[in-house]
Amino acid sequence: VFLGNVKESEIEQEVDKALSFDDLFIDKLTLMNCILNLKTDNTSWNASRGEGEDKYERKEVQEICTLAYRFYEDRVGSGWEKIVTRRDGKWRSRGDIRDECISFISQRMHINKGEKGSLNFVDLNSIISTIYPNVKIASDIYKLWSNSARVNDKKGIYESSVKIGGYISNNLVRIDMSNDVKGKFKEILSDYPEIYSLLDEFAGKRYSNILVKTLNG
């Protein structure tokens, strides 16, 4: 895309393809109802992490992302809200940004004024045991992942996730899925059978065989 080898119409097609992959997820959680698009206004793009510019922090790449976002916005409609975080090169007040976000969420989610919600930290073992009922991750690996996730340590998250994925692949006996998820999974695999090769390579043949058995069971 960056080299100009992809037309605007092709980017639009890819957006529709991405949405089709996730349409079950989107429908079940009514995700189209409320999406916050945090953006800059009249501000030139530059690296923001203090470690130099990476390939995603180039102005040209961000312009392409903005185009893709426009296609998503068209499909979402009234559920899409743009929230400006930086204007004329200056960051806006976090309080003002927060208030605008909460105001839109309240409109879309019908939250009563003054009502307070809560944040829950997702427990990894509960997720794993729901999908892979016989698998329980070793405490040291789980602790590494959990601590890394809490402080947004991307390297720690990656390294522990690779270990967790390997442990699941080598120890699972069955995979539990709802009929809706099975149906969507089979639809995607039918359209893109090359995914089986990727599963064999990255998750192992054993995992692929159990997955196929689950989908056809």
Biotite code that builds the C-alpha atoms (Angstrom):
import biotite.structure as struc

atoms = struc.array([
    struc.Atom([0.000, 0.000, 0.000], chain_id="A", res_id=1, res_name="VAL", atom_name="CA", element="C"),
    struc.Atom([2.770, 2.427, 0.986], chain_id="A", res_id=2, res_name="PHE", atom_name="CA", element="C"),
    struc.Atom([4.525, 1.986, -2.363], chain_id="A", res_id=3, res_name="LEU", atom_name="CA", element="C"),
    struc.Atom([1.337, 2.921, -4.188], chain_id="A", res_id=4, res_name="GLY", atom_name="CA", element="C"),
    struc.Atom([0.705, -0.542, -5.604], chain_id="A", res_id=5, res_name="ASN", atom_name="CA", element="C"),
    struc.Atom([-2.771, -0.840, -4.103], chain_id="A", res_id=6, res_name="VAL", atom_name="CA", element="C"),
    struc.Atom([-5.690, 1.204, -5.367], chain_id="A", res_id=7, res_name="LYS", atom_name="CA", element="C"),
    struc.Atom([-8.130, 3.000, -3.094], chain_id="A", res_id=8, res_name="GLU", atom_name="CA", element="C"),
    struc.Atom([-10.904, 0.654, -4.237], chain_id="A", res_id=9, res_name="SER", atom_name="CA", element="C"),
    struc.Atom([-8.777, -2.333, -3.195], chain_id="A", res_id=10, res_name="GLU", atom_name="CA", element="C"),
    struc.Atom([-8.303, -0.896, 0.290], chain_id="A", res_id=11, res_name="ILE", atom_name="CA", element="C"),
    struc.Atom([-12.079, -0.594, 0.516], chain_id="A", res_id=12, res_name="GLU", atom_name="CA", element="C"),
    struc.Atom([-12.451, -4.247, -0.490], chain_id="A", res_id=13, res_name="GLN", atom_name="CA", element="C"),
    struc.Atom([-9.979, -5.281, 2.218], chain_id="A", res_id=14, res_name="GLU", atom_name="CA", element="C"),
    struc.Atom([-11.984, -3.343, 4.817], chain_id="A", res_id=15, res_name="VAL", atom_name="CA", element="C"),
    struc.Atom([-15.115, -5.244, 3.813], chain_id="A", res_id=16, res_name="ASP", atom_name="CA", element="C"),
    struc.Atom([-13.201, -8.519, 3.964], chain_id="A", res_id=17, res_name="LYS", atom_name="CA", element="C"),
    struc.Atom([-11.928, -7.711, 7.466], chain_id="A", res_id=18, res_name="ALA", atom_name="CA", element="C"),
    struc.Atom([-15.453, -6.898, 8.633], chain_id="A", res_id=19, res_name="LEU", atom_name="CA", element="C"),
    struc.Atom([-16.759, -10.151, 7.172], chain_id="A", res_id=20, res_name="SER", atom_name="CA", element="C"),
    struc.Atom([-14.194, -12.134, 9.194], chain_id="A", res_id=21, res_name="PHE", atom_name="CA", element="C"),
    struc.Atom([-15.456, -10.545, 12.408], chain_id="A", res_id=22, res_name="ASP", atom_name="CA", element="C"),
    struc.Atom([-19.164, -10.178, 11.647], chain_id="A", res_id=23, res_name="ASP", atom_name="CA", element="C"),
    struc.Atom([-20.224, -12.780, 14.241], chain_id="A", res_id=24, res_name="LEU", atom_name="CA", element="C"),
    struc.Atom([-18.094, -11.081, 16.913], chain_id="A", res_id=25, res_name="PHE", atom_name="CA", element="C"),
    struc.Atom([-19.404, -7.653, 15.870], chain_id="A", res_id=26, res_name="ILE", atom_name="CA", element="C"),
    struc.Atom([-23.017, -8.831, 15.942], chain_id="A", res_id=27, res_name="ASP", atom_name="CA", element="C"),
    struc.Atom([-22.824, -10.615, 19.306], chain_id="A", res_id=28, res_name="LYS", atom_name="CA", element="C"),
    struc.Atom([-21.256, -7.603, 21.062], chain_id="A", res_id=29, res_name="LEU", atom_name="CA", element="C"),
    struc.Atom([-23.109, -4.944, 19.007], chain_id="A", res_id=30, res_name="THR", atom_name="CA", element="C"),
    struc.Atom([-19.744, -3.335, 18.308], chain_id="A", res_id=31, res_name="LEU", atom_name="CA", element="C"),
    struc.Atom([-21.072, -1.100, 15.524], chain_id="A", res_id=32, res_name="MET", atom_name="CA", element="C"),
    struc.Atom([-23.151, 0.743, 18.109], chain_id="A", res_id=33, res_name="ASN", atom_name="CA", element="C"),
    struc.Atom([-20.290, 2.641, 19.725], chain_id="A", res_id=34, res_name="CYS", atom_name="CA", element="C"),
    struc.Atom([-16.806, 3.202, 18.291], chain_id="A", res_id=35, res_name="ILE", atom_name="CA", element="C"),
    struc.Atom([-14.474, 5.998, 19.389], chain_id="A", res_id=36, res_name="LEU", atom_name="CA", element="C"),
    struc.Atom([-11.995, 7.161, 16.758], chain_id="A", res_id=37, res_name="ASN", atom_name="CA", element="C"),
    struc.Atom([-9.202, 9.051, 18.546], chain_id="A", res_id=38, res_name="LEU", atom_name="CA", element="C"),
    struc.Atom([-7.542, 11.386, 16.036], chain_id="A", res_id=39, res_name="LYS", atom_name="CA", element="C"),
    struc.Atom([-5.402, 14.479, 15.581], chain_id="A", res_id=40, res_name="THR", atom_name="CA", element="C"),
    struc.Atom([-6.545, 17.689, 13.923], chain_id="A", res_id=41, res_name="ASP", atom_name="CA", element="C"),
    struc.Atom([-4.285, 20.042, 11.958], chain_id="A", res_id=42, res_name="ASN", atom_name="CA", element="C"),
    struc.Atom([-1.239, 18.328, 13.440], chain_id="A", res_id=43, res_name="THR", atom_name="CA", element="C"),
    struc.Atom([1.720, 16.971, 11.486], chain_id="A", res_id=44, res_name="SER", atom_name="CA", element="C"),
    struc.Atom([2.560, 13.355, 12.252], chain_id="A", res_id=45, res_name="TRP", atom_name="CA", element="C"),
    struc.Atom([5.769, 12.439, 14.056], chain_id="A", res_id=46, res_name="ASN", atom_name="CA", element="C"),
    struc.Atom([7.087, 9.629, 16.233], chain_id="A", res_id=47, res_name="ALA", atom_name="CA", element="C"),
    struc.Atom([5.405, 9.665, 19.627], chain_id="A", res_id=48, res_name="SER", atom_name="CA", element="C"),
    struc.Atom([7.139, 6.929, 21.605], chain_id="A", res_id=49, res_name="ARG", atom_name="CA", element="C"),
    struc.Atom([10.500, 8.615, 22.034], chain_id="A", res_id=50, res_name="GLY", atom_name="CA", element="C"),
    struc.Atom([12.397, 5.762, 20.375], chain_id="A", res_id=51, res_name="GLU", atom_name="CA", element="C"),
    struc.Atom([12.587, 7.036, 16.828], chain_id="A", res_id=52, res_name="GLY", atom_name="CA", element="C"),
    struc.Atom([10.157, 6.597, 13.992], chain_id="A", res_id=53, res_name="GLU", atom_name="CA", element="C"),
    struc.Atom([9.032, 3.064, 13.097], chain_id="A", res_id=54, res_name="ASP", atom_name="CA", element="C"),
    struc.Atom([7.353, 1.970, 9.872], chain_id="A", res_id=55, res_name="LYS", atom_name="CA", element="C"),
    struc.Atom([3.873, 2.678, 11.263], chain_id="A", res_id=56, res_name="TYR", atom_name="CA", element="C"),
    struc.Atom([4.795, 6.162, 12.450], chain_id="A", res_id=57, res_name="GLU", atom_name="CA", element="C"),
    struc.Atom([5.500, 7.578, 9.026], chain_id="A", res_id=58, res_name="ARG", atom_name="CA", element="C"),
    struc.Atom([3.230, 10.336, 7.807], chain_id="A", res_id=59, res_name="LYS", atom_name="CA", element="C"),
    struc.Atom([2.491, 8.513, 4.560], chain_id="A", res_id=60, res_name="GLU", atom_name="CA", element="C"),
    struc.Atom([1.443, 5.329, 6.380], chain_id="A", res_id=61, res_name="VAL", atom_name="CA", element="C"),
    struc.Atom([-0.805, 7.272, 8.723], chain_id="A", res_id=62, res_name="GLN", atom_name="CA", element="C"),
    struc.Atom([-2.498, 8.906, 5.741], chain_id="A", res_id=63, res_name="GLU", atom_name="CA", element="C"),
    struc.Atom([-3.268, 5.431, 4.386], chain_id="A", res_id=64, res_name="ILE", atom_name="CA", element="C"),
    struc.Atom([-4.645, 4.434, 7.792], chain_id="A", res_id=65, res_name="CYS", atom_name="CA", element="C"),
    struc.Atom([-6.865, 7.514, 7.771], chain_id="A", res_id=66, res_name="THR", atom_name="CA", element="C"),
    struc.Atom([-8.249, 6.423, 4.404], chain_id="A", res_id=67, res_name="LEU", atom_name="CA", element="C"),
    struc.Atom([-8.981, 2.920, 5.714], chain_id="A", res_id=68, res_name="ALA", atom_name="CA", element="C"),
    struc.Atom([-10.663, 4.421, 8.787], chain_id="A", res_id=69, res_name="TYR", atom_name="CA", element="C"),
    struc.Atom([-12.883, 6.465, 6.493], chain_id="A", res_id=70, res_name="ARG", atom_name="CA", element="C"),
    struc.Atom([-14.202, 3.269, 4.921], chain_id="A", res_id=71, res_name="PHE", atom_name="CA", element="C"),
    struc.Atom([-14.848, 1.779, 8.359], chain_id="A", res_id=72, res_name="TYR", atom_name="CA", element="C"),
    struc.Atom([-16.649, 4.968, 9.374], chain_id="A", res_id=73, res_name="GLU", atom_name="CA", element="C"),
    struc.Atom([-18.876, 4.740, 6.295], chain_id="A", res_id=74, res_name="ASP", atom_name="CA", element="C"),
    struc.Atom([-19.949, 1.234, 7.260], chain_id="A", res_id=75, res_name="ARG", atom_name="CA", element="C"),
    struc.Atom([-20.467, 1.967, 10.958], chain_id="A", res_id=76, res_name="VAL", atom_name="CA", element="C"),
    struc.Atom([-22.524, 5.126, 10.451], chain_id="A", res_id=77, res_name="GLY", atom_name="CA", element="C"),
    struc.Atom([-23.936, 6.879, 13.535], chain_id="A", res_id=78, res_name="SER", atom_name="CA", element="C"),
    struc.Atom([-22.065, 4.574, 15.909], chain_id="A", res_id=79, res_name="GLY", atom_name="CA", element="C"),
    struc.Atom([-18.714, 6.112, 14.871], chain_id="A", res_id=80, res_name="TRP", atom_name="CA", element="C"),
    struc.Atom([-17.524, 9.182, 16.803], chain_id="A", res_id=81, res_name="GLU", atom_name="CA", element="C"),
    struc.Atom([-14.343, 11.149, 16.139], chain_id="A", res_id=82, res_name="LYS", atom_name="CA", element="C"),
    struc.Atom([-12.605, 12.414, 19.278], chain_id="A", res_id=83, res_name="ILE", atom_name="CA", element="C"),
    struc.Atom([-9.765, 14.898, 18.734], chain_id="A", res_id=84, res_name="VAL", atom_name="CA", element="C"),
    struc.Atom([-6.875, 14.281, 21.124], chain_id="A", res_id=85, res_name="THR", atom_name="CA", element="C"),
    struc.Atom([-4.365, 16.746, 19.678], chain_id="A", res_id=86, res_name="ARG", atom_name="CA", element="C"),
    struc.Atom([-5.169, 19.961, 17.823], chain_id="A", res_id=87, res_name="ARG", atom_name="CA", element="C"),
    struc.Atom([-2.754, 22.398, 16.154], chain_id="A", res_id=88, res_name="ASP", atom_name="CA", element="C"),
    struc.Atom([0.172, 20.371, 17.479], chain_id="A", res_id=89, res_name="GLY", atom_name="CA", element="C"),
    struc.Atom([-0.955, 20.558, 21.118], chain_id="A", res_id=90, res_name="LYS", atom_name="CA", element="C"),
    struc.Atom([-2.491, 17.842, 23.273], chain_id="A", res_id=91, res_name="TRP", atom_name="CA", element="C"),
    struc.Atom([-5.962, 18.575, 24.566], chain_id="A", res_id=92, res_name="ARG", atom_name="CA", element="C"),
    struc.Atom([-6.878, 18.185, 28.217], chain_id="A", res_id=93, res_name="SER", atom_name="CA", element="C"),
    struc.Atom([-7.286, 14.542, 29.200], chain_id="A", res_id=94, res_name="ARG", atom_name="CA", element="C"),
    struc.Atom([-10.317, 15.542, 31.197], chain_id="A", res_id=95, res_name="GLY", atom_name="CA", element="C"),
    struc.Atom([-11.985, 17.089, 28.152], chain_id="A", res_id=96, res_name="ASP", atom_name="CA", element="C"),
    struc.Atom([-11.159, 14.040, 26.039], chain_id="A", res_id=97, res_name="ILE", atom_name="CA", element="C"),
    struc.Atom([-12.547, 11.742, 28.738], chain_id="A", res_id=98, res_name="ARG", atom_name="CA", element="C"),
    struc.Atom([-15.742, 13.777, 29.060], chain_id="A", res_id=99, res_name="ASP", atom_name="CA", element="C"),
    struc.Atom([-16.349, 13.676, 25.306], chain_id="A", res_id=100, res_name="GLU", atom_name="CA", element="C"),
    struc.Atom([-15.807, 9.919, 25.229], chain_id="A", res_id=101, res_name="CYS", atom_name="CA", element="C"),
    struc.Atom([-18.146, 9.299, 28.157], chain_id="A", res_id=102, res_name="ILE", atom_name="CA", element="C"),
    struc.Atom([-20.773, 11.629, 26.688], chain_id="A", res_id=103, res_name="SER", atom_name="CA", element="C"),
    struc.Atom([-20.898, 9.675, 23.426], chain_id="A", res_id=104, res_name="PHE", atom_name="CA", element="C"),
    struc.Atom([-20.827, 6.311, 25.196], chain_id="A", res_id=105, res_name="ILE", atom_name="CA", element="C"),
    struc.Atom([-23.713, 7.449, 27.382], chain_id="A", res_id=106, res_name="SER", atom_name="CA", element="C"),
    struc.Atom([-25.744, 8.406, 24.324], chain_id="A", res_id=107, res_name="GLN", atom_name="CA", element="C"),
    struc.Atom([-25.123, 5.095, 22.614], chain_id="A", res_id=108, res_name="ARG", atom_name="CA", element="C"),
    struc.Atom([-25.239, 2.785, 25.640], chain_id="A", res_id=109, res_name="MET", atom_name="CA", element="C"),
    struc.Atom([-28.034, 4.574, 27.548], chain_id="A", res_id=110, res_name="HIS", atom_name="CA", element="C"),
    struc.Atom([-25.990, 4.932, 30.734], chain_id="A", res_id=111, res_name="ILE", atom_name="CA", element="C"),
    struc.Atom([-27.801, 6.812, 33.492], chain_id="A", res_id=112, res_name="ASN", atom_name="CA", element="C"),
    struc.Atom([-26.213, 10.077, 34.537], chain_id="A", res_id=113, res_name="LYS", atom_name="CA", element="C"),
    struc.Atom([-24.036, 9.574, 37.577], chain_id="A", res_id=114, res_name="GLY", atom_name="CA", element="C"),
    struc.Atom([-23.937, 5.796, 37.162], chain_id="A", res_id=115, res_name="GLU", atom_name="CA", element="C"),
    struc.Atom([-20.463, 4.358, 37.608], chain_id="A", res_id=116, res_name="LYS", atom_name="CA", element="C"),
    struc.Atom([-19.135, 1.252, 35.948], chain_id="A", res_id=117, res_name="GLY", atom_name="CA", element="C"),
    struc.Atom([-16.121, -0.855, 36.850], chain_id="A", res_id=118, res_name="SER", atom_name="CA", element="C"),
    struc.Atom([-13.109, -2.346, 35.112], chain_id="A", res_id=119, res_name="LEU", atom_name="CA", element="C"),
    struc.Atom([-12.340, -6.030, 35.431], chain_id="A", res_id=120, res_name="ASN", atom_name="CA", element="C"),
    struc.Atom([-8.982, -7.566, 34.643], chain_id="A", res_id=121, res_name="PHE", atom_name="CA", element="C"),
    struc.Atom([-9.557, -10.539, 32.352], chain_id="A", res_id=122, res_name="VAL", atom_name="CA", element="C"),
    struc.Atom([-8.304, -13.756, 33.895], chain_id="A", res_id=123, res_name="ASP", atom_name="CA", element="C"),
    struc.Atom([-6.298, -15.699, 31.344], chain_id="A", res_id=124, res_name="LEU", atom_name="CA", element="C"),
    struc.Atom([-6.844, -19.103, 32.927], chain_id="A", res_id=125, res_name="ASN", atom_name="CA", element="C"),
    struc.Atom([-10.621, -18.681, 32.860], chain_id="A", res_id=126, res_name="SER", atom_name="CA", element="C"),
    struc.Atom([-10.498, -17.919, 29.131], chain_id="A", res_id=127, res_name="ILE", atom_name="CA", element="C"),
    struc.Atom([-8.216, -20.861, 28.398], chain_id="A", res_id=128, res_name="ILE", atom_name="CA", element="C"),
    struc.Atom([-10.267, -23.306, 30.487], chain_id="A", res_id=129, res_name="SER", atom_name="CA", element="C"),
    struc.Atom([-13.442, -22.236, 28.661], chain_id="A", res_id=130, res_name="THR", atom_name="CA", element="C"),
    struc.Atom([-12.004, -23.078, 25.238], chain_id="A", res_id=131, res_name="ILE", atom_name="CA", element="C"),
    struc.Atom([-9.529, -25.804, 26.236], chain_id="A", res_id=132, res_name="TYR", atom_name="CA", element="C"),
    struc.Atom([-11.200, -27.416, 29.289], chain_id="A", res_id=133, res_name="PRO", atom_name="CA", element="C"),
    struc.Atom([-8.374, -29.771, 30.275], chain_id="A", res_id=134, res_name="ASN", atom_name="CA", element="C"),
    struc.Atom([-5.546, -27.215, 30.044], chain_id="A", res_id=135, res_name="VAL", atom_name="CA", element="C"),
    struc.Atom([-4.236, -25.267, 33.026], chain_id="A", res_id=136, res_name="LYS", atom_name="CA", element="C"),
    struc.Atom([-1.235, -23.028, 32.505], chain_id="A", res_id=137, res_name="ILE", atom_name="CA", element="C"),
    struc.Atom([1.728, -23.412, 34.868], chain_id="A", res_id=138, res_name="ALA", atom_name="CA", element="C"),
    struc.Atom([1.738, -20.731, 37.561], chain_id="A", res_id=139, res_name="SER", atom_name="CA", element="C"),
    struc.Atom([5.145, -19.289, 36.631], chain_id="A", res_id=140, res_name="ASP", atom_name="CA", element="C"),
    struc.Atom([4.164, -18.745, 32.968], chain_id="A", res_id=141, res_name="ILE", atom_name="CA", element="C"),
    struc.Atom([0.783, -17.362, 33.984], chain_id="A", res_id=142, res_name="TYR", atom_name="CA", element="C"),
    struc.Atom([2.438, -14.971, 36.431], chain_id="A", res_id=143, res_name="LYS", atom_name="CA", element="C"),
    struc.Atom([4.845, -13.730, 33.749], chain_id="A", res_id=144, res_name="LEU", atom_name="CA", element="C"),
    struc.Atom([1.977, -13.049, 31.331], chain_id="A", res_id=145, res_name="TRP", atom_name="CA", element="C"),
    struc.Atom([-0.223, -11.432, 33.977], chain_id="A", res_id=146, res_name="SER", atom_name="CA", element="C"),
    struc.Atom([2.490, -9.131, 35.309], chain_id="A", res_id=147, res_name="ASN", atom_name="CA", element="C"),
    struc.Atom([3.533, -8.155, 31.774], chain_id="A", res_id=148, res_name="SER", atom_name="CA", element="C"),
    struc.Atom([-0.044, -7.399, 30.750], chain_id="A", res_id=149, res_name="ALA", atom_name="CA", element="C"),
    struc.Atom([-0.622, -5.188, 33.787], chain_id="A", res_id=150, res_name="ARG", atom_name="CA", element="C"),
    struc.Atom([2.333, -2.933, 32.973], chain_id="A", res_id=151, res_name="VAL", atom_name="CA", element="C"),
    struc.Atom([1.983, -3.210, 29.171], chain_id="A", res_id=152, res_name="ASN", atom_name="CA", element="C"),
    struc.Atom([5.370, -4.924, 28.806], chain_id="A", res_id=153, res_name="ASP", atom_name="CA", element="C"),
    struc.Atom([5.028, -6.002, 25.180], chain_id="A", res_id=154, res_name="LYS", atom_name="CA", element="C"),
    struc.Atom([8.167, -8.139, 25.133], chain_id="A", res_id=155, res_name="LYS", atom_name="CA", element="C"),
    struc.Atom([7.063, -10.010, 28.249], chain_id="A", res_id=156, res_name="GLY", atom_name="CA", element="C"),
    struc.Atom([3.557, -10.480, 26.858], chain_id="A", res_id=157, res_name="ILE", atom_name="CA", element="C"),
    struc.Atom([4.936, -11.859, 23.598], chain_id="A", res_id=158, res_name="TYR", atom_name="CA", element="C"),
    struc.Atom([7.428, -14.251, 25.199], chain_id="A", res_id=159, res_name="GLU", atom_name="CA", element="C"),
    struc.Atom([4.918, -15.624, 27.702], chain_id="A", res_id=160, res_name="SER", atom_name="CA", element="C"),
    struc.Atom([2.204, -15.885, 25.028], chain_id="A", res_id=161, res_name="SER", atom_name="CA", element="C"),
    struc.Atom([4.478, -18.034, 22.851], chain_id="A", res_id=162, res_name="VAL", atom_name="CA", element="C"),
    struc.Atom([5.067, -20.362, 25.822], chain_id="A", res_id=163, res_name="LYS", atom_name="CA", element="C"),
    struc.Atom([1.350, -20.486, 26.596], chain_id="A", res_id=164, res_name="ILE", atom_name="CA", element="C"),
    struc.Atom([0.479, -21.244, 22.973], chain_id="A", res_id=165, res_name="GLY", atom_name="CA", element="C"),
    struc.Atom([3.018, -24.065, 22.870], chain_id="A", res_id=166, res_name="GLY", atom_name="CA", element="C"),
    struc.Atom([1.743, -25.530, 26.124], chain_id="A", res_id=167, res_name="TYR", atom_name="CA", element="C"),
    struc.Atom([-1.858, -25.487, 24.881], chain_id="A", res_id=168, res_name="ILE", atom_name="CA", element="C"),
    struc.Atom([-0.914, -27.075, 21.575], chain_id="A", res_id=169, res_name="SER", atom_name="CA", element="C"),
    struc.Atom([0.983, -29.891, 23.275], chain_id="A", res_id=170, res_name="ASN", atom_name="CA", element="C"),
    struc.Atom([-1.530, -30.627, 26.032], chain_id="A", res_id=171, res_name="ASN", atom_name="CA", element="C"),
    struc.Atom([-5.054, -29.992, 24.793], chain_id="A", res_id=172, res_name="LEU", atom_name="CA", element="C"),
    struc.Atom([-7.490, -32.895, 24.506], chain_id="A", res_id=173, res_name="VAL", atom_name="CA", element="C"),
    struc.Atom([-10.488, -31.088, 23.065], chain_id="A", res_id=174, res_name="ARG", atom_name="CA", element="C"),
    struc.Atom([-11.642, -27.639, 21.993], chain_id="A", res_id=175, res_name="ILE", atom_name="CA", element="C"),
    struc.Atom([-15.023, -26.283, 23.083], chain_id="A", res_id=176, res_name="ASP", atom_name="CA", element="C"),
    struc.Atom([-16.896, -23.941, 20.720], chain_id="A", res_id=177, res_name="MET", atom_name="CA", element="C"),
    struc.Atom([-20.468, -22.749, 20.415], chain_id="A", res_id=178, res_name="SER", atom_name="CA", element="C"),
    struc.Atom([-22.335, -23.733, 17.257], chain_id="A", res_id=179, res_name="ASN", atom_name="CA", element="C"),
    struc.Atom([-22.232, -20.098, 16.085], chain_id="A", res_id=180, res_name="ASP", atom_name="CA", element="C"),
    struc.Atom([-18.452, -19.971, 16.391], chain_id="A", res_id=181, res_name="VAL", atom_name="CA", element="C"),
    struc.Atom([-18.066, -23.359, 14.703], chain_id="A", res_id=182, res_name="LYS", atom_name="CA", element="C"),
    struc.Atom([-20.174, -22.182, 11.794], chain_id="A", res_id=183, res_name="GLY", atom_name="CA", element="C"),
    struc.Atom([-18.196, -18.975, 11.314], chain_id="A", res_id=184, res_name="LYS", atom_name="CA", element="C"),
    struc.Atom([-14.872, -20.769, 11.710], chain_id="A", res_id=185, res_name="PHE", atom_name="CA", element="C"),
    struc.Atom([-15.836, -23.333, 9.052], chain_id="A", res_id=186, res_name="LYS", atom_name="CA", element="C"),
    struc.Atom([-16.979, -20.538, 6.732], chain_id="A", res_id=187, res_name="GLU", atom_name="CA", element="C"),
    struc.Atom([-13.625, -18.749, 6.971], chain_id="A", res_id=188, res_name="ILE", atom_name="CA", element="C"),
    struc.Atom([-11.638, -21.974, 6.535], chain_id="A", res_id=189, res_name="LEU", atom_name="CA", element="C"),
    struc.Atom([-13.757, -22.891, 3.519], chain_id="A", res_id=190, res_name="SER", atom_name="CA", element="C"),
    struc.Atom([-12.980, -19.547, 1.867], chain_id="A", res_id=191, res_name="ASP", atom_name="CA", element="C"),
    struc.Atom([-9.303, -19.591, 2.872], chain_id="A", res_id=192, res_name="TYR", atom_name="CA", element="C"),
    struc.Atom([-8.100, -23.225, 3.184], chain_id="A", res_id=193, res_name="PRO", atom_name="CA", element="C"),
    struc.Atom([-4.491, -22.033, 3.304], chain_id="A", res_id=194, res_name="GLU", atom_name="CA", element="C"),
    struc.Atom([-5.169, -21.252, 6.972], chain_id="A", res_id=195, res_name="ILE", atom_name="CA", element="C"),
    struc.Atom([-4.752, -24.968, 7.648], chain_id="A", res_id=196, res_name="TYR", atom_name="CA", element="C"),
    struc.Atom([-1.125, -24.718, 6.534], chain_id="A", res_id=197, res_name="SER", atom_name="CA", element="C"),
    struc.Atom([-0.566, -21.770, 8.856], chain_id="A", res_id=198, res_name="LEU", atom_name="CA", element="C"),
    struc.Atom([-2.104, -23.694, 11.753], chain_id="A", res_id=199, res_name="LEU", atom_name="CA", element="C"),
    struc.Atom([0.132, -26.694, 11.022], chain_id="A", res_id=200, res_name="ASP", atom_name="CA", element="C"),
    struc.Atom([3.190, -24.433, 10.974], chain_id="A", res_id=201, res_name="GLU", atom_name="CA", element="C"),
    struc.Atom([2.482, -22.258, 14.014], chain_id="A", res_id=202, res_name="PHE", atom_name="CA", element="C"),
    struc.Atom([0.165, -24.345, 16.221], chain_id="A", res_id=203, res_name="ALA", atom_name="CA", element="C"),
    struc.Atom([1.249, -27.829, 15.196], chain_id="A", res_id=204, res_name="GLY", atom_name="CA", element="C"),
    struc.Atom([-0.388, -30.683, 13.331], chain_id="A", res_id=205, res_name="LYS", atom_name="CA", element="C"),
    struc.Atom([-1.872, -32.050, 16.549], chain_id="A", res_id=206, res_name="ARG", atom_name="CA", element="C"),
    struc.Atom([-3.751, -28.830, 17.201], chain_id="A", res_id=207, res_name="TYR", atom_name="CA", element="C"),
    struc.Atom([-5.001, -28.703, 13.588], chain_id="A", res_id=208, res_name="SER", atom_name="CA", element="C"),
    struc.Atom([-6.328, -32.267, 13.791], chain_id="A", res_id=209, res_name="ASN", atom_name="CA", element="C"),
    struc.Atom([-8.233, -31.586, 17.035], chain_id="A", res_id=210, res_name="ILE", atom_name="CA", element="C"),
    struc.Atom([-9.621, -28.351, 15.588], chain_id="A", res_id=211, res_name="LEU", atom_name="CA", element="C"),
    struc.Atom([-10.906, -30.117, 12.472], chain_id="A", res_id=212, res_name="VAL", atom_name="CA", element="C"),
    struc.Atom([-12.463, -32.817, 14.657], chain_id="A", res_id=213, res_name="LYS", atom_name="CA", element="C"),
    struc.Atom([-14.157, -30.128, 16.754], chain_id="A", res_id=214, res_name="THR", atom_name="CA", element="C"),
    struc.Atom([-15.531, -28.273, 13.737], chain_id="A", res_id=215, res_name="LEU", atom_name="CA", element="C"),
    struc.Atom([-16.903, -31.439, 12.162], chain_id="A", res_id=216, res_name="ASN", atom_name="CA", element="C"),
    struc.Atom([-18.200, -32.924, 15.412], chain_id="A", res_id=217, res_name="GLY", atom_name="CA", element="C"),
])
